[in-house]
Every structure is written in C-alpha cells, then in structure tokens.
Amino acid sequence: MKYVACLLLSLVVCGCTPSDITPPPTQSNLTAGMAKKAIIKGQTTQAEVTEIFGPPDLVTHKDNMQVWTYDKIRYDVESSNGYLNVLVAGVGGGRTRSSSTSTMLIIYFDSNDKVVDYRMNVTRF
C-alpha cells in the first residue's frame, strides 16, 4: 500500500511540472536604435553596414543607387501549462500567447558605396 501511495504522489508531482521550456531568442542588430546609431548619411559604407547587419536580404537598383533591404520577422510564443494527473482521470489547463514583430530596413547607397538615405519600419502584431 505504501508503494501505491508513493506512486500516486510521484505522478501528481511530475504532472505539475511545466513541459514547455523554450530557450531565449537570439538578439538581432536589426533594431531602430542600432540603425540610428550606426548609419550616418554620407559617411557609412556598404562594408560597415554588412559588418553590423550582415548581408542584405534583397539588393535592387533605383536611379543610379543601390538599394539594400533587410526584412526580419520575429515570432514570440509564450506557453504555460498546469496539469494535475491522476491515474484514471486528469485535469489540465494551459494558455498560449503569441505575437510577431516585422522589421524592415531599406538603405540607399550612392555610386561610392556610401549611405544616401535609409528607412525603417517596425510593425508589431
């Protein structure tokens, strides 16, 4: 009888532990603050932009300018589960919240590979 009680107690305790453990997201330099700090019109070069933000996601041309586009989407999912398991019947409850952040940085370079202008858009939903 002691063994059955210990087994039931261990099932209850194990059933109450969280099952979803997600590692923290890696940080990206693609932020409005980093763009404002790092990009200086007429001075910052393509090499410096690449060093800070990495290679662009898209390269196009417009009016003798090279246009680099960075487009990143971050998904955040927060999940909490609380379960109480008994041998035959179980009671459980959980909740999940999710959000997304879309960040787009567009940089215009002149023929000398220096920044002419840039635009940034951050959308959270």
GIDAWO-V906519 format. One line per field, one symbol per residue. ss: DSSP state (~ for helix, > for strand, _ for the rest). psi: psi as a letter, one per 30 degrees, with the letter a starting at -180 (. if undefined). A space follows every 50 residues. Layout:
ss: ???
psi: ???
This chain:
ss: _~~~~~~~~~~~~~~________________~~~~~~~______>~~~~~ ~~~____>>>>>__>>>>>>>>>>>>>>>>>>>>>____>>>>>>>>>>> >>>>>>>>>____>>>>>>>>>>>_
psi: eeeeeeeeeeeeeeffkkfjjklklkkkfileeeeeefjjkfekleeeee eefaklfkklkkhgkkkkkkjkkkkkkkkkkjkjkleelkklklkkkllk kkkkkkkkkafgglkellkkkkkk.
